[in-house]
C-alpha cells in the first residue's frame, strides 16, 4: 500500500510553498488552504515538499 499525502487544514496558512514546488500534486483551494491533487509524482521529490512546509502541515498517513 502506498503512502497517502495529507494536509492538516488547521495548520495550513495557504502560503503555497507546496503548490509552487509541485503544482502537479498540490493546489490552493477556494478556502485558501492547500489541497492534495495526487499522492505520487515523477516531477518532484515529495519528501522535500513535505519538509519544506513552514507550518509542518503536510504529512503522510
N, C-alpha and C positions, 0 to 999 in steps of 0.2 A: 504494500500500500504506500502510495506516495504522500509526501508531506503537503499539508494544505496551509496556504498563507492566510493570516488573519490580521485585521486592523482593529485595534481597540478604539472605538469611537469616542470613549471618554478621555483618552489620552491624545488623540489626533487633533492637531491645531490647523490642519489644512495647509501646511507650509509648502506642499507639493514637491518636496525633495524626492520622494519615491517616484512620482509621476515624471519628473524631469530625468531621473536616472533610468527609468524603464517604463515608458508610456505604453508599451505592449501589455504590461501586467497591472499597472495602476492608473487610476484616473481620479480626479477630484469631482465629486458629485455636486448636485444642486444644494446639498446641505453643507457644502464647503469642507467636507471630510474626504479622506482618501478611501477608495474602494478597490478591491481586488477584481481585476478583469479576468485573469487566469493565473494558475498556480505554477506554471512552468514556462521557461523562456530560453531560447537559444541565443538571444541578443545581449543578455546581460548576466551578471553574477548576482543572483537574488540574495545570497548571503551578504554581499556588500550593500545591497539596498536595505536589507533588514538592519544591518549595523549602522547605516547612515541616517536612520530616522532620529532626529534630535530629541524626540519625546519618548522613544522606545515603544512606539505604538504598534509596530509591525512585528509579528512573530509567526512561528509555525505551530500548528497543532497536530 
